[in-house]
Amino acid sequence: MKLSYYPDTDSLYIDLSERPSADSRVISEGVVLDYDKNGNIVGIDIDNASRKLNLRELRISKLPVEGA
């Protein structure tokens, strides 16, 4: 998973998979889900991210990590 913030557009993209997007659907104003060809979610695009999220805070909790 990869999080990318683009300050020039105030958008946050959460890349859930390396598979390419084949379809996109708006689920609410400024939030788009990207799907692969099999209908699996591969990414989340959030417009006006700084107004919708606290971008200064990121918490990671109980994720399995190899080699830890």
PyMOL Python script that loads the backbone (N, CA, C, O; Angstrom):
from pymol import cmd

cmd.read_pdbstr("""\
ATOM      1  N   MET A   1       0.841  -1.159   0.000  1.00  0.00           N
ATOM      2  CA  MET A   1       0.000   0.000   0.000  1.00  0.00           C
ATOM      3  C   MET A   1       0.894   1.232   0.000  1.00  0.00           C
ATOM      4  O   MET A   1       1.951   1.260   0.630  1.00  0.00           O
ATOM      5  N   LYS A   2       0.439   2.249  -0.725  1.00  0.00           N
ATOM      6  CA  LYS A   2       1.231   3.465  -0.850  1.00  0.00           C
ATOM      7  C   LYS A   2       0.289   4.664  -0.782  1.00  0.00           C
ATOM      8  O   LYS A   2      -0.742   4.691  -1.454  1.00  0.00           O
ATOM      9  N   LEU A   3       0.648   5.648   0.026  1.00  0.00           N
ATOM     10  CA  LEU A   3      -0.111   6.885   0.119  1.00  0.00           C
ATOM     11  C   LEU A   3       0.678   7.990  -0.564  1.00  0.00           C
ATOM     12  O   LEU A   3       1.861   8.181  -0.283  1.00  0.00           O
ATOM     13  N   SER A   4       0.019   8.721  -1.465  1.00  0.00           N
ATOM     14  CA  SER A   4       0.669   9.826  -2.176  1.00  0.00           C
ATOM     15  C   SER A   4      -0.205  11.068  -2.055  1.00  0.00           C
ATOM     16  O   SER A   4      -1.380  11.055  -2.421  1.00  0.00           O
ATOM     17  N   TYR A   5       0.390  12.147  -1.535  1.00  0.00           N
ATOM     18  CA  TYR A   5      -0.330  13.415  -1.422  1.00  0.00           C
ATOM     19  C   TYR A   5       0.219  14.384  -2.461  1.00  0.00           C
ATOM     20  O   TYR A   5       1.432  14.506  -2.633  1.00  0.00           O
ATOM     21  N   TYR A   6      -0.686  15.071  -3.151  1.00  0.00           N
ATOM     22  CA  TYR A   6      -0.325  16.027  -4.190  1.00  0.00           C
ATOM     23  C   TYR A   6      -0.806  17.419  -3.754  1.00  0.00           C
ATOM     24  O   TYR A   6      -1.975  17.754  -3.944  1.00  0.00           O
ATOM     25  N   PRO A   7       0.094  18.235  -3.168  1.00  0.00           N
ATOM     26  CA  PRO A   7      -0.323  19.529  -2.624  1.00  0.00           C
ATOM     27  C   PRO A   7      -0.874  20.500  -3.672  1.00  0.00           C
ATOM     28  O   PRO A   7      -1.723  21.331  -3.351  1.00  0.00           O
ATOM     29  N   ASP A   8      -0.408  20.408  -4.901  1.00  0.00           N
ATOM     30  CA  ASP A   8      -0.891  21.333  -5.932  1.00  0.00           C
ATOM     31  C   ASP A   8      -2.374  21.133  -6.242  1.00  0.00           C
ATOM     32  O   ASP A   8      -3.042  22.074  -6.670  1.00  0.00           O
ATOM     33  N   THR A   9      -2.895  19.934  -6.035  1.00  0.00           N
ATOM     34  CA  THR A   9      -4.312  19.654  -6.263  1.00  0.00           C
ATOM     35  C   THR A   9      -5.042  19.304  -4.969  1.00  0.00           C
ATOM     36  O   THR A   9      -6.250  19.066  -4.978  1.00  0.00           O
ATOM     37  N   ASP A  10      -4.301  19.272  -3.848  1.00  0.00           N
ATOM     38  CA  ASP A  10      -4.846  18.887  -2.538  1.00  0.00           C
ATOM     39  C   ASP A  10      -5.585  17.549  -2.637  1.00  0.00           C
ATOM     40  O   ASP A  10      -6.709  17.403  -2.157  1.00  0.00           O
ATOM     41  N   SER A  11      -4.925  16.586  -3.269  1.00  0.00           N
ATOM     42  CA  SER A  11      -5.538  15.266  -3.390  1.00  0.00           C
ATOM     43  C   SER A  11      -4.627  14.204  -2.786  1.00  0.00           C
ATOM     44  O   SER A  11      -3.401  14.311  -2.813  1.00  0.00           O
ATOM     45  N   LEU A  12      -5.266  13.188  -2.247  1.00  0.00           N
ATOM     46  CA  LEU A  12      -4.563  12.058  -1.650  1.00  0.00           C
ATOM     47  C   LEU A  12      -4.961  10.818  -2.422  1.00  0.00           C
ATOM     48  O   LEU A  12      -6.147  10.546  -2.613  1.00  0.00           O
ATOM     49  N   TYR A  13      -3.958  10.059  -2.869  1.00  0.00           N
ATOM     50  CA  TYR A  13      -4.245   8.799  -3.543  1.00  0.00           C
ATOM     51  C   TYR A  13      -3.703   7.668  -2.682  1.00  0.00           C
ATOM     52  O   TYR A  13      -2.528   7.659  -2.313  1.00  0.00           O
ATOM     53  N   ILE A  14      -4.569   6.720  -2.369  1.00  0.00           N
ATOM     54  CA  ILE A  14      -4.184   5.544  -1.604  1.00  0.00           C
ATOM     55  C   ILE A  14      -4.147   4.378  -2.575  1.00  0.00           C
ATOM     56  O   ILE A  14      -5.182   3.897  -3.037  1.00  0.00           O
ATOM     57  N   ASP A  15      -2.948   3.939  -2.872  1.00  0.00           N
ATOM     58  CA  ASP A  15      -2.712   2.852  -3.819  1.00  0.00           C
ATOM     59  C   ASP A  15      -2.748   1.538  -3.042  1.00  0.00           C
ATOM     60  O   ASP A  15      -1.845   1.256  -2.255  1.00  0.00           O
ATOM     61  N   LEU A  16      -3.781   0.743  -3.261  1.00  0.00           N
ATOM     62  CA  LEU A  16      -3.956  -0.502  -2.518  1.00  0.00           C
ATOM     63  C   LEU A  16      -3.334  -1.701  -3.209  1.00  0.00           C
ATOM     64  O   LEU A  16      -3.147  -2.748  -2.590  1.00  0.00           O
ATOM     65  N   SER A  17      -3.012  -1.556  -4.481  1.00  0.00           N
ATOM     66  CA  SER A  17      -2.490  -2.670  -5.274  1.00  0.00           C
ATOM     67  C   SER A  17      -1.678  -2.130  -6.437  1.00  0.00           C
ATOM     68  O   SER A  17      -1.856  -0.983  -6.849  1.00  0.00           O
ATOM     69  N   GLU A  18      -0.803  -2.942  -6.956  1.00  0.00           N
ATOM     70  CA  GLU A  18      -0.039  -2.545  -8.143  1.00  0.00           C
ATOM     71  C   GLU A  18      -0.777  -2.885  -9.435  1.00  0.00           C
ATOM     72  O   GLU A  18      -0.303  -2.576 -10.528  1.00  0.00           O
ATOM     73  N   ARG A  19      -1.948  -3.527  -9.301  1.00  0.00           N
ATOM     74  CA  ARG A  19      -2.738  -3.853 -10.494  1.00  0.00           C
ATOM     75  C   ARG A  19      -3.298  -2.564 -11.104  1.00  0.00           C
ATOM     76  O   ARG A  19      -3.651  -1.638 -10.373  1.00  0.00           O
ATOM     77  N   PRO A  20      -3.382  -2.497 -12.421  1.00  0.00           N
ATOM     78  CA  PRO A  20      -3.890  -1.278 -13.069  1.00  0.00           C
ATOM     79  C   PRO A  20      -5.389  -1.101 -12.860  1.00  0.00           C
ATOM     80  O   PRO A  20      -6.132  -2.069 -12.700  1.00  0.00           O
ATOM     81  N   SER A  21      -5.805   0.140 -12.867  1.00  0.00           N
ATOM     82  CA  SER A  21      -7.226   0.471 -12.753  1.00  0.00           C
ATOM     83  C   SER A  21      -7.911   0.268 -14.099  1.00  0.00           C
ATOM     84  O   SER A  21      -7.396   0.665 -15.144  1.00  0.00           O
ATOM     85  N   ALA A  22      -9.092  -0.365 -14.049  1.00  0.00           N
ATOM     86  CA  ALA A  22      -9.871  -0.570 -15.270  1.00  0.00           C
ATOM     87  C   ALA A  22     -11.192   0.203 -15.216  1.00  0.00           C
ATOM     88  O   ALA A  22     -11.835   0.409 -16.245  1.00  0.00           O
ATOM     89  N   ASP A  23     -11.594   0.626 -14.020  1.00  0.00           N
ATOM     90  CA  ASP A  23     -12.869   1.314 -13.850  1.00  0.00           C
ATOM     91  C   ASP A  23     -12.781   2.195 -12.609  1.00  0.00           C
ATOM     92  O   ASP A  23     -12.029   1.898 -11.682  1.00  0.00           O
ATOM     93  N   SER A  24     -13.540   3.261 -12.596  1.00  0.00           N
ATOM     94  CA  SER A  24     -13.587   4.164 -11.447  1.00  0.00           C
ATOM     95  C   SER A  24     -15.033   4.510 -11.158  1.00  0.00           C
ATOM     96  O   SER A  24     -15.856   4.626 -12.066  1.00  0.00           O
ATOM     97  N   ARG A  25     -15.333   4.677  -9.858  1.00  0.00           N
ATOM     98  CA  ARG A  25     -16.691   5.050  -9.454  1.00  0.00           C
ATOM     99  C   ARG A  25     -16.620   6.100  -8.354  1.00  0.00           C
ATOM    100  O   ARG A  25     -15.870   5.964  -7.388  1.00  0.00           O
ATOM    101  N   VAL A  26     -17.414   7.144  -8.523  1.00  0.00           N
ATOM    102  CA  VAL A  26     -17.529   8.175  -7.497  1.00  0.00           C
ATOM    103  C   VAL A  26     -18.448   7.625  -6.417  1.00  0.00           C
ATOM    104  O   VAL A  26     -19.580   7.234  -6.702  1.00  0.00           O
ATOM    105  N   ILE A  27     -17.961   7.593  -5.162  1.00  0.00           N
ATOM    106  CA  ILE A  27     -18.800   7.072  -4.083  1.00  0.00           C
ATOM    107  C   ILE A  27     -19.366   8.179  -3.207  1.00  0.00           C
ATOM    108  O   ILE A  27     -20.369   7.979  -2.522  1.00  0.00           O
ATOM    109  N   SER A  28     -18.733   9.340  -3.224  1.00  0.00           N
ATOM    110  CA  SER A  28     -19.258  10.540  -2.578  1.00  0.00           C
ATOM    111  C   SER A  28     -18.521  11.717  -3.196  1.00  0.00           C
ATOM    112  O   SER A  28     -17.574  11.530  -3.960  1.00  0.00           O
ATOM    113  N   GLU A  29     -18.952  12.925  -2.868  1.00  0.00           N
ATOM    114  CA  GLU A  29     -18.342  14.099  -3.483  1.00  0.00           C
ATOM    115  C   GLU A  29     -16.842  14.134  -3.209  1.00  0.00           C
ATOM    116  O   GLU A  29     -16.414  14.245  -2.061  1.00  0.00           O
ATOM    117  N   GLY A  30     -16.046  14.038  -4.280  1.00  0.00           N
ATOM    118  CA  GLY A  30     -14.599  14.113  -4.177  1.00  0.00           C
ATOM    119  C   GLY A  30     -13.912  12.828  -3.762  1.00  0.00           C
ATOM    120  O   GLY A  30     -12.713  12.840  -3.482  1.00  0.00           O
ATOM    121  N   VAL A  31     -14.637  11.718  -3.713  1.00  0.00           N
ATOM    122  CA  VAL A  31     -14.026  10.432  -3.360  1.00  0.00           C
ATOM    123  C   VAL A  31     -14.331   9.430  -4.476  1.00  0.00           C
ATOM    124  O   VAL A  31     -15.488   9.155  -4.792  1.00  0.00           O
ATOM    125  N   VAL A  32     -13.251   8.892  -5.063  1.00  0.00           N
ATOM    126  CA  VAL A  32     -13.384   7.968  -6.188  1.00  0.00           C
ATOM    127  C   VAL A  32     -12.658   6.674  -5.855  1.00  0.00           C
ATOM    128  O   VAL A  32     -11.519   6.686  -5.388  1.00  0.00           O
ATOM    129  N   LEU A  33     -13.337   5.556  -6.103  1.00  0.00           N
ATOM    130  CA  LEU A  33     -12.709   4.244  -5.944  1.00  0.00           C
ATOM    131  C   LEU A  33     -12.299   3.742  -7.318  1.00  0.00           C
ATOM    132  O   LEU A  33     -13.073   3.823  -8.272  1.00  0.00           O
ATOM    133  N   ASP A  34     -11.085   3.224  -7.420  1.00  0.00           N
ATOM    134  CA  ASP A  34     -10.587   2.616  -8.649  1.00  0.00           C
ATOM    135  C   ASP A  34     -10.630   1.103  -8.499  1.00  0.00           C
ATOM    136  O   ASP A  34     -10.272   0.559  -7.455  1.00  0.00           O
ATOM    137  N   TYR A  35     -11.075   0.429  -9.564  1.00  0.00           N
ATOM    138  CA  TYR A  35     -11.222  -1.026  -9.568  1.00  0.00           C
ATOM    139  C   TYR A  35     -10.384  -1.645 -10.679  1.00  0.00           C
ATOM    140  O   TYR A  35     -10.173  -1.029 -11.724  1.00  0.00           O
ATOM    141  N   ASP A  36      -9.907  -2.867 -10.450  1.00  0.00           N
ATOM    142  CA  ASP A  36      -9.211  -3.591 -11.516  1.00  0.00           C
ATOM    143  C   ASP A  36     -10.241  -4.277 -12.413  1.00  0.00           C
ATOM    144  O   ASP A  36     -11.445  -4.128 -12.204  1.00  0.00           O
ATOM    145  N   LYS A  37      -9.775  -5.019 -13.397  1.00  0.00           N
ATOM    146  CA  LYS A  37     -10.682  -5.655 -14.361  1.00  0.00           C
ATOM    147  C   LYS A  37     -11.571  -6.719 -13.722  1.00  0.00           C
ATOM    148  O   LYS A  37     -12.588  -7.102 -14.301  1.00  0.00           O
ATOM    149  N   ASN A  38     -11.198  -7.202 -12.534  1.00  0.00           N
ATOM    150  CA  ASN A  38     -12.003  -8.211 -11.838  1.00  0.00           C
ATOM    151  C   ASN A  38     -12.937  -7.601 -10.798  1.00  0.00           C
ATOM    152  O   ASN A  38     -13.625  -8.331 -10.085  1.00  0.00           O
ATOM    153  N   GLY A  39     -12.971  -6.279 -10.703  1.00  0.00           N
ATOM    154  CA  GLY A  39     -13.859  -5.609  -9.777  1.00  0.00           C
ATOM    155  C   GLY A  39     -13.298  -5.419  -8.382  1.00  0.00           C
ATOM    156  O   GLY A  39     -14.028  -5.034  -7.469  1.00  0.00           O
ATOM    157  N   ASN A  40     -12.002  -5.685  -8.200  1.00  0.00           N
ATOM    158  CA  ASN A  40     -11.356  -5.484  -6.898  1.00  0.00           C
ATOM    159  C   ASN A  40     -10.885  -4.041  -6.769  1.00  0.00           C
ATOM    160  O   ASN A  40     -10.395  -3.457  -7.736  1.00  0.00           O
ATOM    161  N   ILE A  41     -11.031  -3.461  -5.573  1.00  0.00           N
ATOM    162  CA  ILE A  41     -10.580  -2.086  -5.347  1.00  0.00           C
ATOM    163  C   ILE A  41      -9.053  -2.040  -5.373  1.00  0.00           C
ATOM    164  O   ILE A  41      -8.391  -2.801  -4.667  1.00  0.00           O
ATOM    165  N   VAL A  42      -8.501  -1.143  -6.190  1.00  0.00           N
ATOM    166  CA  VAL A  42      -7.046  -1.001  -6.285  1.00  0.00           C
ATOM    167  C   VAL A  42      -6.561   0.370  -5.817  1.00  0.00           C
ATOM    168  O   VAL A  42      -5.363   0.568  -5.617  1.00  0.00           O
ATOM    169  N   GLY A  43      -7.487   1.317  -5.640  1.00  0.00           N
ATOM    170  CA  GLY A  43      -7.069   2.635  -5.197  1.00  0.00           C
ATOM    171  C   GLY A  43      -8.229   3.510  -4.767  1.00  0.00           C
ATOM    172  O   GLY A  43      -9.381   3.280  -5.136  1.00  0.00           O
ATOM    173  N   ILE A  44      -7.893   4.522  -3.975  1.00  0.00           N
ATOM    174  CA  ILE A  44      -8.875   5.491  -3.487  1.00  0.00           C
ATOM    175  C   ILE A  44      -8.305   6.883  -3.733  1.00  0.00           C
ATOM    176  O   ILE A  44      -7.197   7.193  -3.296  1.00  0.00           O
ATOM    177  N   ASP A  45      -9.060   7.710  -4.429  1.00  0.00           N
ATOM    178  CA  ASP A  45      -8.645   9.084  -4.723  1.00  0.00           C
ATOM    179  C   ASP A  45      -9.542  10.032  -3.931  1.00  0.00           C
ATOM    180  O   ASP A  45     -10.767   9.964  -4.030  1.00  0.00           O
ATOM    181  N   ILE A  46      -8.924  10.919  -3.141  1.00  0.00           N
ATOM    182  CA  ILE A  46      -9.672  11.850  -2.305  1.00  0.00           C
ATOM    183  C   ILE A  46      -9.276  13.273  -2.680  1.00  0.00           C
ATOM    184  O   ILE A  46      -8.140  13.693  -2.457  1.00  0.00           O
ATOM    185  N   ASP A  47     -10.231  14.012  -3.256  1.00  0.00           N
ATOM    186  CA  ASP A  47     -10.014  15.423  -3.597  1.00  0.00           C
ATOM    187  C   ASP A  47     -10.250  16.282  -2.363  1.00  0.00           C
ATOM    188  O   ASP A  47     -11.005  15.900  -1.469  1.00  0.00           O
ATOM    189  N   ASN A  48      -9.599  17.455  -2.317  1.00  0.00           N
ATOM    190  CA  ASN A  48      -9.703  18.362  -1.164  1.00  0.00           C
ATOM    191  C   ASN A  48      -9.387  17.611   0.123  1.00  0.00           C
ATOM    192  O   ASN A  48     -10.077  17.757   1.132  1.00  0.00           O
ATOM    193  N   ALA A  49      -8.344  16.814   0.067  1.00  0.00           N
ATOM    194  CA  ALA A  49      -7.991  15.916   1.169  1.00  0.00           C
ATOM    195  C   ALA A  49      -7.733  16.651   2.473  1.00  0.00           C
ATOM    196  O   ALA A  49      -8.111  16.158   3.536  1.00  0.00           O
ATOM    197  N   SER A  50      -7.099  17.816   2.420  1.00  0.00           N
ATOM    198  CA  SER A  50      -6.778  18.526   3.665  1.00  0.00           C
ATOM    199  C   SER A  50      -8.031  19.050   4.365  1.00  0.00           C
ATOM    200  O   SER A  50      -7.991  19.341   5.561  1.00  0.00           O
ATOM    201  N   ARG A  51      -9.129  19.174   3.646  1.00  0.00           N
ATOM    202  CA  ARG A  51     -10.392  19.600   4.254  1.00  0.00           C
ATOM    203  C   ARG A  51     -11.169  18.414   4.826  1.00  0.00           C
ATOM    204  O   ARG A  51     -12.016  18.585   5.702  1.00  0.00           O
ATOM    205  N   LYS A  52     -10.876  17.215   4.326  1.00  0.00           N
ATOM    206  CA  LYS A  52     -11.619  16.025   4.738  1.00  0.00           C
ATOM    207  C   LYS A  52     -10.873  15.176   5.764  1.00  0.00           C
ATOM    208  O   LYS A  52     -11.488  14.419   6.515  1.00  0.00           O
ATOM    209  N   LEU A  53      -9.548  15.304   5.792  1.00  0.00           N
ATOM    210  CA  LEU A  53      -8.719  14.447   6.633  1.00  0.00           C
ATOM    211  C   LEU A  53      -7.683  15.270   7.393  1.00  0.00           C
ATOM    212  O   LEU A  53      -7.303  16.357   6.959  1.00  0.00           O
ATOM    213  N   ASN A  54      -7.237  14.748   8.516  1.00  0.00           N
ATOM    214  CA  ASN A  54      -6.111  15.345   9.224  1.00  0.00           C
ATOM    215  C   ASN A  54      -4.848  14.724   8.618  1.00  0.00           C
ATOM    216  O   ASN A  54      -4.434  13.633   9.010  1.00  0.00           O
ATOM    217  N   LEU A  55      -4.251  15.419   7.673  1.00  0.00           N
ATOM    218  CA  LEU A  55      -3.094  14.884   6.945  1.00  0.00           C
ATOM    219  C   LEU A  55      -1.812  14.895   7.767  1.00  0.00           C
ATOM    220  O   LEU A  55      -0.818  14.292   7.361  1.00  0.00           O
ATOM    221  N   ARG A  56      -1.815  15.554   8.889  1.00  0.00           N
ATOM    222  CA  ARG A  56      -0.624  15.601   9.744  1.00  0.00           C
ATOM    223  C   ARG A  56      -0.530  14.383  10.654  1.00  0.00           C
ATOM    224  O   ARG A  56       0.487  14.173  11.315  1.00  0.00           O
ATOM    225  N   GLU A  57      -1.578  13.591  10.685  1.00  0.00           N
ATOM    226  CA  GLU A  57      -1.594  12.436  11.586  1.00  0.00           C
ATOM    227  C   GLU A  57      -1.826  11.148  10.793  1.00  0.00           C
ATOM    228  O   GLU A  57      -2.811  11.021  10.066  1.00  0.00           O
ATOM    229  N   LEU A  58      -0.913  10.211  10.945  1.00  0.00           N
ATOM    230  CA  LEU A  58      -1.040   8.901  10.320  1.00  0.00           C
ATOM    231  C   LEU A  58      -0.716   7.860  11.376  1.00  0.00           C
ATOM    232  O   LEU A  58       0.367   7.874  11.962  1.00  0.00           O
ATOM    233  N   ARG A  59      -1.637   6.979  11.610  1.00  0.00           N
ATOM    234  CA  ARG A  59      -1.419   5.917  12.592  1.00  0.00           C
ATOM    235  C   ARG A  59      -1.436   4.577  11.873  1.00  0.00           C
ATOM    236  O   ARG A  59      -2.283   4.323  11.016  1.00  0.00           O
ATOM    237  N   ILE A  60      -0.508   3.747  12.230  1.00  0.00           N
ATOM    238  CA  ILE A  60      -0.453   2.384  11.706  1.00  0.00           C
ATOM    239  C   ILE A  60      -0.622   1.462  12.902  1.00  0.00           C
ATOM    240  O   ILE A  60       0.141   1.533  13.865  1.00  0.00           O
ATOM    241  N   SER A  61      -1.612   0.607  12.836  1.00  0.00           N
ATOM    242  CA  SER A  61      -1.930  -0.208  13.988  1.00  0.00           C
ATOM    243  C   SER A  61      -2.085  -1.677  13.614  1.00  0.00           C
ATOM    244  O   SER A  61      -2.905  -2.033  12.768  1.00  0.00           O
ATOM    245  N   LYS A  62      -1.305  -2.505  14.242  1.00  0.00           N
ATOM    246  CA  LYS A  62      -1.423  -3.962  14.162  1.00  0.00           C
ATOM    247  C   LYS A  62      -1.351  -4.522  12.748  1.00  0.00           C
ATOM    248  O   LYS A  62      -2.048  -5.485  12.427  1.00  0.00           O
ATOM    249  N   LEU A  63      -0.529  -3.937  11.913  1.00  0.00           N
ATOM    250  CA  LEU A  63      -0.312  -4.491  10.587  1.00  0.00           C
ATOM    251  C   LEU A  63       0.754  -5.558  10.648  1.00  0.00           C
ATOM    252  O   LEU A  63       1.764  -5.383  11.330  1.00  0.00           O
ATOM    253  N   PRO A  64       0.553  -6.664   9.949  1.00  0.00           N
ATOM    254  CA  PRO A  64       1.613  -7.688   9.957  1.00  0.00           C
ATOM    255  C   PRO A  64       2.820  -7.194   9.183  1.00  0.00           C
ATOM    256  O   PRO A  64       2.691  -6.707   8.059  1.00  0.00           O
ATOM    257  N   VAL A  65       3.971  -7.319   9.775  1.00  0.00           N
ATOM    258  CA  VAL A  65       5.199  -6.862   9.137  1.00  0.00           C
ATOM    259  C   VAL A  65       6.185  -8.017   9.130  1.00  0.00           C
ATOM    260  O   VAL A  65       6.481  -8.594  10.176  1.00  0.00           O
ATOM    261  N   GLU A  66       6.692  -8.353   7.957  1.00  0.00           N
ATOM    262  CA  GLU A  66       7.685  -9.432   7.857  1.00  0.00           C
ATOM    263  C   GLU A  66       9.012  -8.959   8.398  1.00  0.00           C
ATOM    264  O   GLU A  66       9.406  -7.810   8.198  1.00  0.00           O
ATOM    265  N   GLY A  67       9.696  -9.847   9.082  1.00  0.00           N
ATOM    266  CA  GLY A  67      11.040  -9.565   9.573  1.00  0.00           C
ATOM    267  C   GLY A  67      11.063  -8.704  10.820  1.00  0.00           C
ATOM    268  O   GLY A  67      12.133  -8.270  11.248  1.00  0.00           O
ATOM    269  N   ALA A  68       9.910  -8.449  11.408  1.00  0.00           N
ATOM    270  CA  ALA A  68       9.879  -7.605  12.622  1.00  0.00           C
ATOM    271  C   ALA A  68      10.132  -8.433  13.864  1.00  0.00           C
ATOM    272  O   ALA A  68      10.143  -7.897  14.972  1.00  0.00           O
TER     273      ALA A  68
END
""", "prot")
cmd.dss("prot")
cmd.show_as("cartoon", "prot")
cmd.util.cbc("prot")
cmd.orient("prot")
